[in-house]
Amino acid sequence: MLRLIGRWDPIVYTDLHVTDGAQFEHDVSITLEPVYSGDIELRKAGLALRGELIDKLATQGSLPLPFYPSFVDH
């Protein structure tokens, strides 16, 4: 997958992960770039797109997270 992304070089990348394998309230997590790096205008567009995606999923009954959760086992 990394090789494909490297060759394709997309402007926007979105990763939706279901969290149904975890004992967790949320059912989907969203990772989207550009949000944390790149041109400021692209980051603004990325944040807006992520917000729209979260809103759309929520209206469909999901409880989305705007990040990928990392569980720690103690």
PQR file with spaces between the fields and no chain letter, atoms N, CA, C, O and H, PARSE charges and radii, in Angstrom:
ATOM       1  N    MET     1       0.822   -1.183    0.000 -0.4000 1.5000
ATOM       2  CA   MET     1       0.000    0.000    0.000 -0.0000 2.0000
ATOM       3  C    MET     1       0.873    1.257    0.000  0.5500 1.7000
ATOM       4  O    MET     1       0.589    2.222   -0.709 -0.5500 1.4000
ATOM       5  N    LEU     2       1.933    1.230    0.800 -0.4000 1.5000
ATOM       6  CA   LEU     2       2.827    2.398    0.833 -0.0000 2.0000
ATOM       7  C    LEU     2       3.478    2.649   -0.527  0.5500 1.7000
ATOM       8  O    LEU     2       3.659    3.799   -0.926 -0.5500 1.4000
ATOM       9  H    LEU     2       2.164    0.446    1.375  0.4000 1.0000
ATOM      10  N    ARG     3       3.826    1.588   -1.231 -0.4000 1.5000
ATOM      11  CA   ARG     3       4.419    1.737   -2.564 -0.0000 2.0000
ATOM      12  C    ARG     3       3.404    2.376   -3.516  0.5500 1.7000
ATOM      13  O    ARG     3       3.760    3.261   -4.294 -0.5500 1.4000
ATOM      14  H    ARG     3       3.679    0.654   -0.907  0.4000 1.0000
ATOM      15  N    LEU     4       2.153    1.938   -3.460 -0.4000 1.5000
ATOM      16  CA   LEU     4       1.106    2.510   -4.296 -0.0000 2.0000
ATOM      17  C    LEU     4       0.911    3.995   -3.995  0.5500 1.7000
ATOM      18  O    LEU     4       0.838    4.813   -4.911 -0.5500 1.4000
ATOM      19  H    LEU     4       1.864    1.219   -2.828  0.4000 1.0000
ATOM      20  N    ILE     5       0.827    4.336   -2.725 -0.4000 1.5000
ATOM      21  CA   ILE     5       0.652    5.740   -2.344 -0.0000 2.0000
ATOM      22  C    ILE     5       1.854    6.567   -2.783  0.5500 1.7000
ATOM      23  O    ILE     5       1.700    7.697   -3.246 -0.5500 1.4000
ATOM      24  H    ILE     5       0.886    3.671   -1.980  0.4000 1.0000
ATOM      25  N    GLY     6       3.061    5.998   -2.636 -0.4000 1.5000
ATOM      26  CA   GLY     6       4.265    6.703   -3.076 -0.0000 2.0000
ATOM      27  C    GLY     6       4.268    6.986   -4.563  0.5500 1.7000
ATOM      28  O    GLY     6       4.681    8.065   -4.988 -0.5500 1.4000
ATOM      29  H    GLY     6       3.186    5.080   -2.260  0.4000 1.0000
ATOM      30  N    ARG     7       3.809    6.026   -5.367 -0.4000 1.5000
ATOM      31  CA   ARG     7       3.753    6.226   -6.819 -0.0000 2.0000
ATOM      32  C    ARG     7       2.634    7.178   -7.213  0.5500 1.7000
ATOM      33  O    ARG     7       2.801    8.015   -8.099 -0.5500 1.4000
ATOM      34  H    ARG     7       3.473    5.150   -5.022  0.4000 1.0000
ATOM      35  N    TRP     8       1.507    7.044   -6.555 -0.4000 1.5000
ATOM      36  CA   TRP     8       0.324    7.826   -6.897 -0.0000 2.0000
ATOM      37  C    TRP     8       0.447    9.263   -6.398  0.5500 1.7000
ATOM      38  O    TRP     8       0.024   10.193   -7.085 -0.5500 1.4000
ATOM      39  H    TRP     8       1.371    6.363   -5.836  0.4000 1.0000
ATOM      40  N    ASP     9       1.022    9.453   -5.207 -0.4000 1.5000
ATOM      41  CA   ASP     9       1.238   10.760   -4.592 -0.0000 2.0000
ATOM      42  C    ASP     9      -0.053   11.581   -4.515  0.5500 1.7000
ATOM      43  O    ASP     9      -0.132   12.656   -5.108 -0.5500 1.4000
ATOM      44  H    ASP     9       1.365    8.698   -4.649  0.4000 1.0000
ATOM      45  N    PRO    10      -1.070   11.083   -3.786 -0.5600 1.5000
ATOM      46  CA   PRO    10      -2.351   11.800   -3.717  0.2800 2.0000
ATOM      47  C    PRO    10      -2.246   13.103   -2.922  0.5500 1.7000
ATOM      48  O    PRO    10      -1.374   13.247   -2.065 -0.5500 1.4000
ATOM      49  N    ILE    11      -3.121   14.027   -3.207 -0.4000 1.5000
ATOM      50  CA   ILE    11      -3.190   15.281   -2.459 -0.0000 2.0000
ATOM      51  C    ILE    11      -3.909   15.052   -1.138  0.5500 1.7000
ATOM      52  O    ILE    11      -3.543   15.634   -0.117 -0.5500 1.4000
ATOM      53  H    ILE    11      -3.830   13.910   -3.903  0.4000 1.0000
ATOM      54  N    VAL    12      -4.938   14.198   -1.158 -0.4000 1.5000
ATOM      55  CA   VAL    12      -5.723   13.893    0.045 -0.0000 2.0000
ATOM      56  C    VAL    12      -5.710   12.384    0.257  0.5500 1.7000
ATOM      57  O    VAL    12      -5.847   11.609   -0.690 -0.5500 1.4000
ATOM      58  H    VAL    12      -5.236   13.725   -1.988  0.4000 1.0000
ATOM      59  N    TYR    13      -5.543   11.985    1.503 -0.4000 1.5000
ATOM      60  CA   TYR    13      -5.565   10.572    1.864 -0.0000 2.0000
ATOM      61  C    TYR    13      -6.495   10.414    3.059  0.5500 1.7000
ATOM      62  O    TYR    13      -6.346   11.111    4.062 -0.5500 1.4000
ATOM      63  H    TYR    13      -5.432   12.614    2.272  0.4000 1.0000
ATOM      64  N    THR    14      -7.453    9.499    2.954 -0.4000 1.5000
ATOM      65  CA   THR    14      -8.383    9.233    4.045 -0.0000 2.0000
ATOM      66  C    THR    14      -8.362    7.755    4.373  0.5500 1.7000
ATOM      67  O    THR    14      -8.465    6.908    3.485 -0.5500 1.4000
ATOM      68  H    THR    14      -7.574    8.932    2.139  0.4000 1.0000
ATOM      69  N    ASP    15      -8.229    7.448    5.655 -0.4000 1.5000
ATOM      70  CA   ASP    15      -8.232    6.075    6.133 -0.0000 2.0000
ATOM      71  C    ASP    15      -9.358    5.932    7.145  0.5500 1.7000
ATOM      72  O    ASP    15      -9.341    6.582    8.190 -0.5500 1.4000
ATOM      73  H    ASP    15      -8.146    8.136    6.376  0.4000 1.0000
ATOM      74  N    LEU    16     -10.330    5.089    6.844 -0.4000 1.5000
ATOM      75  CA   LEU    16     -11.419    4.812    7.777 -0.0000 2.0000
ATOM      76  C    LEU    16     -11.184    3.416    8.351  0.5500 1.7000
ATOM      77  O    LEU    16     -11.040    2.445    7.609 -0.5500 1.4000
ATOM      78  H    LEU    16     -10.343    4.560    5.995  0.4000 1.0000
ATOM      79  N    HIS    17     -11.147    3.331    9.659 -0.4000 1.5000
ATOM      80  CA   HIS    17     -10.958    2.056   10.350 -0.0000 2.0000
ATOM      81  C    HIS    17     -12.171    1.765   11.214  0.5500 1.7000
ATOM      82  O    HIS    17     -12.603    2.614   11.993 -0.5500 1.4000
ATOM      83  H    HIS    17     -11.263    4.120   10.262  0.4000 1.0000
ATOM      84  N    VAL    18     -12.715    0.576   11.078 -0.4000 1.5000
ATOM      85  CA   VAL    18     -13.774    0.190   12.010 -0.0000 2.0000
ATOM      86  C    VAL    18     -13.116   -0.221   13.313  0.5500 1.7000
ATOM      87  O    VAL    18     -12.023   -0.787   13.317 -0.5500 1.4000
ATOM      88  H    VAL    18     -12.364   -0.114   10.445  0.4000 1.0000
ATOM      89  N    THR    19     -13.778    0.061   14.400 -0.4000 1.5000
ATOM      90  CA   THR    19     -13.223   -0.260   15.723 -0.0000 2.0000
ATOM      91  C    THR    19     -14.060   -1.326   16.416  0.5500 1.7000
ATOM      92  O    THR    19     -14.068   -1.415   17.644 -0.5500 1.4000
ATOM      93  H    THR    19     -14.666    0.521   14.396  0.4000 1.0000
ATOM      94  N    ASP    20     -14.770   -2.142   15.621 -0.4000 1.5000
ATOM      95  CA   ASP    20     -15.666   -3.134   16.204 -0.0000 2.0000
ATOM      96  C    ASP    20     -14.950   -4.294   16.891  0.5500 1.7000
ATOM      97  O    ASP    20     -15.592   -5.079   17.589 -0.5500 1.4000
ATOM      98  H    ASP    20     -14.763   -2.070   14.624  0.4000 1.0000
ATOM      99  N    GLY    21     -13.654   -4.420   16.711 -0.4000 1.5000
ATOM     100  CA   GLY    21     -12.919   -5.486   17.379 -0.0000 2.0000
ATOM     101  C    GLY    21     -12.524   -5.124   18.794  0.5500 1.7000
ATOM     102  O    GLY    21     -12.028   -5.974   19.535 -0.5500 1.4000
ATOM     103  H    GLY    21     -13.133   -3.783   16.143  0.4000 1.0000
ATOM     104  N    ALA    22     -12.733   -3.887   19.180 -0.4000 1.5000
ATOM     105  CA   ALA    22     -12.343   -3.405   20.512 -0.0000 2.0000
ATOM     106  C    ALA    22     -13.586   -3.177   21.362  0.5500 1.7000
ATOM     107  O    ALA    22     -14.667   -2.903   20.842 -0.5500 1.4000
ATOM     108  H    ALA    22     -13.136   -3.197   18.578  0.4000 1.0000
ATOM     109  N    GLN    23     -13.421   -3.291   22.643 -0.4000 1.5000
ATOM     110  CA   GLN    23     -14.488   -2.949   23.584 -0.0000 2.0000
ATOM     111  C    GLN    23     -14.477   -1.436   23.701  0.5500 1.7000
ATOM     112  O    GLN    23     -13.866   -0.873   24.609 -0.5500 1.4000
ATOM     113  H    GLN    23     -12.543   -3.513   23.065  0.4000 1.0000
ATOM     114  N    PHE    24     -15.161   -0.786   22.771 -0.4000 1.5000
ATOM     115  CA   PHE    24     -14.999    0.644   22.599 -0.0000 2.0000
ATOM     116  C    PHE    24     -16.297    1.232   22.087  0.5500 1.7000
ATOM     117  O    PHE    24     -16.954    0.623   21.242 -0.5500 1.4000
ATOM     118  H    PHE    24     -15.658   -1.243   22.034  0.4000 1.0000
ATOM     119  N    GLU    25     -16.679    2.381   22.567 -0.4000 1.5000
ATOM     120  CA   GLU    25     -17.946    3.007   22.197 -0.0000 2.0000
ATOM     121  C    GLU    25     -17.999    3.440   20.733  0.5500 1.7000
ATOM     122  O    GLU    25     -19.025    3.274   20.072 -0.5500 1.4000
ATOM     123  H    GLU    25     -16.145    2.876   23.253  0.4000 1.0000
ATOM     124  N    HIS    26     -16.910    3.989   20.231 -0.4000 1.5000
ATOM     125  CA   HIS    26     -16.874    4.508   18.859 -0.0000 2.0000
ATOM     126  C    HIS    26     -16.769    3.355   17.861  0.5500 1.7000
ATOM     127  O    HIS    26     -16.149    2.333   18.155 -0.5500 1.4000
ATOM     128  H    HIS    26     -16.077    4.124   20.768  0.4000 1.0000
ATOM     129  N    ASP    27     -17.376    3.519   16.680 -0.4000 1.5000
ATOM     130  CA   ASP    27     -17.391    2.425   15.713 -0.0000 2.0000
ATOM     131  C    ASP    27     -16.505    2.638   14.489  0.5500 1.7000
ATOM     132  O    ASP    27     -16.288    1.707   13.714 -0.5500 1.4000
ATOM     133  H    ASP    27     -17.879    4.349   16.442  0.4000 1.0000
ATOM     134  N    VAL    28     -15.992    3.850   14.309 -0.4000 1.5000
ATOM     135  CA   VAL    28     -15.114    4.110   13.173 -0.0000 2.0000
ATOM     136  C    VAL    28     -14.156    5.247   13.539  0.5500 1.7000
ATOM     137  O    VAL    28     -14.527    6.206   14.214 -0.5500 1.4000
ATOM     138  H    VAL    28     -16.168    4.606   14.939  0.4000 1.0000
ATOM     139  N    SER    29     -12.910    5.109   13.070 -0.4000 1.5000
ATOM     140  CA   SER    29     -11.944    6.193   13.260 -0.0000 2.0000
ATOM     141  C    SER    29     -11.509    6.686   11.885  0.5500 1.7000
ATOM     142  O    SER    29     -11.466    5.930   10.915 -0.5500 1.4000
ATOM     143  H    SER    29     -12.608    4.329   12.521  0.4000 1.0000
ATOM     144  N    ILE    30     -11.188    7.973   11.833 -0.4000 1.5000
ATOM     145  CA   ILE    30     -10.843    8.614   10.567 -0.0000 2.0000
ATOM     146  C    ILE    30      -9.473    9.270   10.690  0.5500 1.7000
ATOM     147  O    ILE    30      -9.231   10.090   11.576 -0.5500 1.4000
ATOM     148  H    ILE    30     -11.223    8.587   12.621  0.4000 1.0000
ATOM     149  N    THR    31      -8.592    8.889    9.786 -0.4000 1.5000
ATOM     150  CA   THR    31      -7.305    9.559    9.659 -0.0000 2.0000
ATOM     151  C    THR    31      -7.289   10.183    8.275  0.5500 1.7000
ATOM     152  O    THR    31      -7.527    9.500    7.279 -0.5500 1.4000
ATOM     153  H    THR    31      -8.788    8.222    9.067  0.4000 1.0000
ATOM     154  N    LEU    32      -7.011   11.465    8.209 -0.4000 1.5000
ATOM     155  CA   LEU    32      -7.048   12.170    6.936 -0.0000 2.0000
ATOM     156  C    LEU    32      -5.868   13.127    6.872  0.5500 1.7000
ATOM     157  O    LEU    32      -5.573   13.828    7.839 -0.5500 1.4000
ATOM     158  H    LEU    32      -6.817   12.020    9.018  0.4000 1.0000
ATOM     159  N    GLU    33      -5.218   13.150    5.762 -0.4000 1.5000
ATOM     160  CA   GLU    33      -4.167   14.135    5.496 -0.0000 2.0000
ATOM     161  C    GLU    33      -4.466   14.791    4.173  0.5500 1.7000
ATOM     162  O    GLU    33      -4.950   14.122    3.260 -0.5500 1.4000
ATOM     163  H    GLU    33      -5.458   12.580    4.976  0.4000 1.0000
ATOM     164  N    PRO    34      -4.200   16.065    4.031 -0.5600 1.5000
ATOM     165  CA   PRO    34      -3.395   16.940    4.878  0.2800 2.0000
ATOM     166  C    PRO    34      -4.215   17.581    5.999  0.5500 1.7000
ATOM     167  O    PRO    34      -5.190   18.287    5.739 -0.5500 1.4000
ATOM     168  N    VAL    35      -3.822   17.335    7.213 -0.4000 1.5000
ATOM     169  CA   VAL    35      -4.387   17.973    8.398 -0.0000 2.0000
ATOM     170  C    VAL    35      -3.261   18.518    9.263  0.5500 1.7000
ATOM     171  O    VAL    35      -3.361   19.616    9.810 -0.5500 1.4000
ATOM     172  H    VAL    35      -3.030   16.762    7.424  0.4000 1.0000
ATOM     173  N    TYR    36      -2.186   17.741    9.382 -0.4000 1.5000
ATOM     174  CA   TYR    36      -1.081   18.106   10.267 -0.0000 2.0000
ATOM     175  C    TYR    36       0.182   18.560    9.541  0.5500 1.7000
ATOM     176  O    TYR    36       1.135   19.003   10.183 -0.5500 1.4000
ATOM     177  H    TYR    36      -2.105   16.849    8.937  0.4000 1.0000
ATOM     178  N    SER    37       0.203   18.457    8.219 -0.4000 1.5000
ATOM     179  CA   SER    37       1.419   18.847    7.500 -0.0000 2.0000
ATOM     180  C    SER    37       1.038   19.421    6.140  0.5500 1.7000
ATOM     181  O    SER    37      -0.093   19.273    5.678 -0.5500 1.4000
ATOM     182  H    SER    37      -0.571   18.098    7.698  0.4000 1.0000
ATOM     183  N    GLY    38       1.999   20.073    5.517 -0.4000 1.5000
ATOM     184  CA   GLY    38       1.777   20.626    4.186 -0.0000 2.0000
ATOM     185  C    GLY    38       1.333   22.072    4.226  0.5500 1.7000
ATOM     186  O    GLY    38       1.349   22.732    5.265 -0.5500 1.4000
ATOM     187  H    GLY    38       2.918   20.193    5.891  0.4000 1.0000
ATOM     188  N    ASP    39       0.941   22.529    3.076 -0.4000 1.5000
ATOM     189  CA   ASP    39       0.499   23.901    2.877 -0.0000 2.0000
ATOM     190  C    ASP    39      -0.692   24.217    3.790  0.5500 1.7000
ATOM     191  O    ASP    39      -1.576   23.381    3.975 -0.5500 1.4000
ATOM     192  H    ASP    39       0.928   21.993    2.232  0.4000 1.0000
ATOM     193  N    ILE    40      -0.709   25.418    4.354 -0.4000 1.5000
ATOM     194  CA   ILE    40      -1.752   25.817    5.306 -0.0000 2.0000
ATOM     195  C    ILE    40      -3.145   25.745    4.684  0.5500 1.7000
ATOM     196  O    ILE    40      -4.092   25.338    5.356 -0.5500 1.4000
ATOM     197  H    ILE    40       0.009   26.098    4.204  0.4000 1.0000
ATOM     198  N    GLU    41      -3.287   26.128    3.430 -0.4000 1.5000
ATOM     199  CA   GLU    41      -4.600   26.080    2.781 -0.0000 2.0000
ATOM     200  C    GLU    41      -5.064   24.639    2.566  0.5500 1.7000
ATOM     201  O    GLU    41      -6.252   24.341    2.692 -0.5500 1.4000
ATOM     202  H    GLU    41      -2.517   26.459    2.884  0.4000 1.0000
ATOM     203  N    LEU    42      -4.127   23.748    2.243 -0.4000 1.5000
ATOM     204  CA   LEU    42      -4.487   22.336    2.114 -0.0000 2.0000
ATOM     205  C    LEU    42      -4.874   21.750    3.472  0.5500 1.7000
ATOM     206  O    LEU    42      -5.788   20.930    3.556 -0.5500 1.4000
ATOM     207  H    LEU    42      -3.162   23.990    2.141  0.4000 1.0000
ATOM     208  N    ARG    43      -4.183   22.166    4.531 -0.4000 1.5000
ATOM     209  CA   ARG    43      -4.548   21.686    5.871 -0.0000 2.0000
ATOM     210  C    ARG    43      -5.949   22.154    6.249  0.5500 1.7000
ATOM     211  O    ARG    43      -6.723   21.392    6.830 -0.5500 1.4000
ATOM     212  H    ARG    43      -3.440   22.832    4.462  0.4000 1.0000
ATOM     213  N    LYS    44      -6.276   23.394    5.924 -0.4000 1.5000
ATOM     214  CA   LYS    44      -7.631   23.900    6.186 -0.0000 2.0000
ATOM     215  C    LYS    44      -8.661   23.077    5.424  0.5500 1.7000
ATOM     216  O    LYS    44      -9.701   22.713    5.974 -0.5500 1.4000
ATOM     217  H    LYS    44      -5.648   24.013    5.452  0.4000 1.0000
ATOM     218  N    ALA    45      -8.373   22.786    4.164 -0.4000 1.5000
ATOM     219  CA   ALA    45      -9.285   21.971    3.351 -0.0000 2.0000
ATOM     220  C    ALA    45      -9.399   20.560    3.929  0.5500 1.7000
ATOM     221  O    ALA    45     -10.486   19.984    3.956 -0.5500 1.4000
ATOM     222  H    ALA    45      -7.528   23.081    3.717  0.4000 1.0000
ATOM     223  N    GLY    46      -8.282   20.009    4.387 -0.4000 1.5000
ATOM     224  CA   GLY    46      -8.294   18.683    4.996 -0.0000 2.0000
ATOM     225  C    GLY    46      -9.129   18.642    6.262  0.5500 1.7000
ATOM     226  O    GLY    46      -9.898   17.704    6.472 -0.5500 1.4000
ATOM     227  H    GLY    46      -7.399   20.477    4.365  0.4000 1.0000
ATOM     228  N    LEU    47      -8.984   19.653    7.106 -0.4000 1.5000
ATOM     229  CA   LEU    47      -9.794   19.729    8.331 -0.0000 2.0000
ATOM     230  C    LEU    47     -11.281   19.857    8.007  0.5500 1.7000
ATOM     231  O    LEU    47     -12.119   19.233    8.657 -0.5500 1.4000
ATOM     232  H    LEU    47      -8.359   20.415    6.936  0.4000 1.0000
ATOM     233  N    ALA    48     -11.604   20.668    7.001 -0.4000 1.5000
ATOM     234  CA   ALA    48     -13.004   20.829    6.602 -0.0000 2.0000
ATOM     235  C    ALA    48     -13.564   19.513    6.061  0.5500 1.7000
ATOM     236  O    ALA    48     -14.686   19.130    6.396 -0.5500 1.4000
ATOM     237  H    ALA    48     -10.923   21.175    6.472  0.4000 1.0000
ATOM     238  N    LEU    49     -12.792   18.825    5.233 -0.4000 1.5000
ATOM     239  CA   LEU    49     -13.231   17.554    4.676 -0.0000 2.0000
ATOM     240  C    LEU    49     -13.428   16.520    5.777  0.5500 1.7000
ATOM     241  O    LEU    49     -14.417   15.787    5.773 -0.5500 1.4000
ATOM     242  H    LEU    49     -11.881   19.135    4.962  0.4000 1.0000
ATOM     243  N    ARG    50     -12.491   16.459    6.718 -0.4000 1.5000
ATOM     244  CA   ARG    50     -12.618   15.523    7.835 -0.0000 2.0000
ATOM     245  C    ARG    50     -13.879   15.839    8.647  0.5500 1.7000
ATOM     246  O    ARG    50     -14.605   14.926    9.038 -0.5500 1.4000
ATOM     247  H    ARG    50     -11.687   17.055    6.721  0.4000 1.0000
ATOM     248  N    GLY    51     -14.143   17.121    8.901 -0.4000 1.5000
ATOM     249  CA   GLY    51     -15.335   17.521    9.634 -0.0000 2.0000
ATOM     250  C    GLY    51     -16.614   17.119    8.911  0.5500 1.7000
ATOM     251  O    GLY    51     -17.561   16.637    9.532 -0.5500 1.4000
ATOM     252  H    GLY    51     -13.553   17.863    8.583  0.4000 1.0000
ATOM     253  N    GLU    52     -16.638   17.321    7.599 -0.4000 1.5000
ATOM     254  CA   GLU    52     -17.806   16.931    6.801 -0.0000 2.0000
ATOM     255  C    GLU    52     -18.012   15.422    6.834  0.5500 1.7000
ATOM     256  O    GLU    52     -19.143   14.948    6.942 -0.5500 1.4000
ATOM     257  H    GLU    52     -15.869   17.713    7.094  0.4000 1.0000
ATOM     258  N    LEU    53     -16.931   14.676    6.743 -0.4000 1.5000
ATOM     259  CA   LEU    53     -17.012   13.219    6.781 -0.0000 2.0000
ATOM     260  C    LEU    53     -17.522   12.731    8.135  0.5500 1.7000
ATOM     261  O    LEU    53     -18.360   11.832    8.199 -0.5500 1.4000
ATOM     262  H    LEU    53     -16.012   15.061    6.656  0.4000 1.0000
ATOM     263  N    ILE    54     -17.022   13.318    9.205 -0.4000 1.5000
ATOM     264  CA   ILE    54     -17.477   12.966   10.548 -0.0000 2.0000
ATOM     265  C    ILE    54     -18.963   13.283   10.701  0.5500 1.7000
ATOM     266  O    ILE    54     -19.719   12.463   11.223 -0.5500 1.4000
ATOM     267  H    ILE    54     -16.341   14.049    9.153  0.4000 1.0000
ATOM     268  N    ASP    55     -19.382   14.448   10.256 -0.4000 1.5000
ATOM     269  CA   ASP    55     -20.796   14.830   10.340 -0.0000 2.0000
ATOM     270  C    ASP    55     -21.680   13.874    9.544  0.5500 1.7000
ATOM     271  O    ASP    55     -22.737   13.458   10.017 -0.5500 1.4000
ATOM     272  H    ASP    55     -18.768   15.114    9.832  0.4000 1.0000
ATOM     273  N    LYS    56     -21.244   13.528    8.340 -0.4000 1.5000
ATOM     274  CA   LYS    56     -22.025   12.620    7.485 -0.0000 2.0000
ATOM     275  C    LYS    56     -22.163   11.249    8.139  0.5500 1.7000
ATOM     276  O    LYS    56     -23.255   10.680    8.161 -0.5500 1.4000
ATOM     277  H    LYS    56     -20.385   13.865    7.955  0.4000 1.0000
ATOM     278  N    LEU    57     -21.067   10.717    8.669 -0.4000 1.5000
ATOM     279  CA   LEU    57     -21.114    9.415    9.336 -0.0000 2.0000
ATOM     280  C    LEU    57     -22.004    9.468   10.576  0.5500 1.7000
ATOM     281  O    LEU    57     -22.737    8.521   10.857 -0.5500 1.4000
ATOM     282  H    LEU    57     -20.180   11.179    8.651  0.4000 1.0000
ATOM     283  N    ALA    58     -21.942   10.567   11.309 -0.4000 1.5000
ATOM     284  CA   ALA    58     -22.762   10.710   12.514 -0.0000 2.0000
ATOM     285  C    ALA    58     -24.248   10.743   12.165  0.5500 1.7000
ATOM     286  O    ALA    58     -25.064   10.168   12.886 -0.5500 1.4000
ATOM     287  H    ALA    58     -21.346   11.337   11.081  0.4000 1.0000
ATOM     288  N    THR    59     -24.608   11.408   11.072 -0.4000 1.5000
ATOM     289  CA   THR    59     -26.025   11.441   10.679 -0.0000 2.0000
ATOM     290  C    THR    59     -26.518   10.071   10.234  0.5500 1.7000
ATOM     291  O    THR    59     -27.722    9.812   10.224 -0.5500 1.4000
ATOM     292  H    THR    59     -23.945   11.876   10.487  0.4000 1.0000
ATOM     293  N    GLN    60     -25.586    9.191    9.865 -0.4000 1.5000
ATOM     294  CA   GLN    60     -25.943    7.836    9.456 -0.0000 2.0000
ATOM     295  C    GLN    60     -25.942    6.868   10.635  0.5500 1.7000
ATOM     296  O    GLN    60     -26.142    5.667   10.456 -0.5500 1.4000
ATOM     297  H    GLN    60     -24.609    9.401    9.874  0.4000 1.0000
ATOM     298  N    GLY    61     -25.715    7.392   11.847 -0.4000 1.5000
ATOM     299  CA   GLY    61     -25.779    6.558   13.037 -0.0000 2.0000
ATOM     300  C    GLY    61     -24.451    6.093   13.591  0.5500 1.7000
ATOM     301  O    GLY    61     -24.429    5.359   14.579 -0.5500 1.4000
ATOM     302  H    GLY    61     -25.553    8.368   11.993  0.4000 1.0000
ATOM     303  N    SER    62     -23.352    6.490   12.997 -0.4000 1.5000
ATOM     304  CA   SER    62     -22.030    6.110   13.508 -0.0000 2.0000
ATOM     305  C    SER    62     -21.589    7.065   14.603  0.5500 1.7000
ATOM     306  O    SER    62     -22.147    8.149   14.772 -0.5500 1.4000
ATOM     307  H    SER    62     -23.370    7.086   12.194  0.4000 1.0000
ATOM     308  N    LEU    63     -20.583    6.641   15.336 -0.4000 1.5000
ATOM     309  CA   LEU    63     -19.955    7.483   16.346 -0.0000 2.0000
ATOM     310  C    LEU    63     -18.467    7.563   15.991  0.5500 1.7000
ATOM     311  O    LEU    63     -17.646    6.857   16.576 -0.5500 1.4000
ATOM     312  H    LEU    63     -20.130    5.760   15.199  0.4000 1.0000
ATOM     313  N    PRO    64     -18.123    8.433   15.024 -0.5600 1.5000
ATOM     314  CA   PRO    64     -16.756    8.485   14.511  0.2800 2.0000
ATOM     315  C    PRO    64     -15.790    9.256   15.414  0.5500 1.7000
ATOM     316  O    PRO    64     -16.176   10.159   16.157 -0.5500 1.4000
ATOM     317  N    LEU    65     -14.520    8.862   15.317 -0.4000 1.5000
ATOM     318  CA   LEU    65     -13.416    9.558   15.978 -0.0000 2.0000
ATOM     319  C    LEU    65     -12.560   10.242   14.923  0.5500 1.7000
ATOM     320  O    LEU    65     -12.381    9.682   13.842 -0.5500 1.4000
ATOM     321  H    LEU    65     -14.207    8.129   14.713  0.4000 1.0000
ATOM     322  N    PRO    66     -12.021   11.436   15.193 -0.5600 1.5000
ATOM     323  CA   PRO    66     -11.170   12.119   14.223  0.2800 2.0000
ATOM     324  C    PRO    66      -9.695   11.704   14.321  0.5500 1.7000
ATOM     325  O    PRO    66      -8.814   12.461   13.914 -0.5500 1.4000
ATOM     326  N    PHE    67      -9.424   10.523   14.851 -0.4000 1.5000
ATOM     327  CA   PHE    67      -8.060   10.002   14.963 -0.0000 2.0000
ATOM     328  C    PHE    67      -8.128    8.490   15.125  0.5500 1.7000
ATOM     329  O    PHE    67      -9.198    7.942   15.391 -0.5500 1.4000
ATOM     330  H    PHE    67     -10.140    9.908   15.183  0.4000 1.0000
ATOM     331  N    TYR    68      -7.002    7.814   14.968 -0.4000 1.5000
ATOM     332  CA   TYR    68      -6.937    6.378   15.161 -0.0000 2.0000
ATOM     333  C    TYR    68      -6.538    6.112   16.604  0.5500 1.7000
ATOM     334  O    TYR    68      -5.454    6.512   17.027 -0.5500 1.4000
ATOM     335  H    TYR    68      -6.132    8.259   14.752  0.4000 1.0000
ATOM     336  N    PRO    69      -7.401    5.439   17.369 -0.5600 1.5000
ATOM     337  CA   PRO    69      -7.074    5.219   18.775  0.2800 2.0000
ATOM     338  C    PRO    69      -5.975    4.172   18.948  0.5500 1.7000
ATOM     339  O    PRO    69      -5.884    3.201   18.195 -0.5500 1.4000
ATOM     340  N    SER    70      -5.168    4.397   19.937 -0.4000 1.5000
ATOM     341  CA   SER    70      -4.107    3.451   20.277 -0.0000 2.0000
ATOM     342  C    SER    70      -4.383    2.947   21.676  0.5500 1.7000
ATOM     343  O    SER    70      -4.396    3.722   22.632 -0.5500 1.4000
ATOM     344  H    SER    70      -5.242    5.186   20.548  0.4000 1.0000
ATOM     345  N    PHE    71      -4.602    1.662   21.794 -0.4000 1.5000
ATOM     346  CA   PHE    71      -4.932    1.068   23.077 -0.0000 2.0000
ATOM     347  C    PHE    71      -3.673    0.583   23.772  0.5500 1.7000
ATOM     348  O    PHE    71      -2.804   -0.017   23.138 -0.5500 1.4000
ATOM     349  H    PHE    71      -4.592    1.033   21.017  0.4000 1.0000
ATOM     350  N    VAL    72      -3.570    0.833   25.051 -0.4000 1.5000
ATOM     351  CA   VAL    72      -2.410    0.417   25.834 -0.0000 2.0000
ATOM     352  C    VAL    72      -2.867   -0.702   26.753  0.5500 1.7000
ATOM     353  O    VAL    72      -3.874   -0.579   27.450 -0.5500 1.4000
ATOM     354  H    VAL    72      -4.276    1.320   25.566  0.4000 1.0000
ATOM     355  N    ASP    73      -2.118   -1.789   26.745 -0.4000 1.5000
ATOM     356  CA   ASP    73      -2.423   -2.934   27.595 -0.0000 2.0000
ATOM     357  C    ASP    73      -1.459   -2.914   28.777  0.5500 1.7000
ATOM     358  O    ASP    73      -0.250   -3.070   28.608 -0.5500 1.4000
ATOM     359  H    ASP    73      -1.300   -1.889   26.179  0.4000 1.0000
ATOM     360  N    HIS    74      -2.012   -2.720   29.981 -0.4000 1.5000
ATOM     361  CA   HIS    74      -1.163   -2.659   31.187 -0.0000 2.0000
ATOM     362  C    HIS    74      -1.179   -3.974   31.906  0.5500 1.7000
ATOM     363  O    HIS    74      -0.527   -4.120   32.940 -0.5500 1.4000
ATOM     364  H    HIS    74      -2.995   -2.594   30.118  0.4000 1.0000
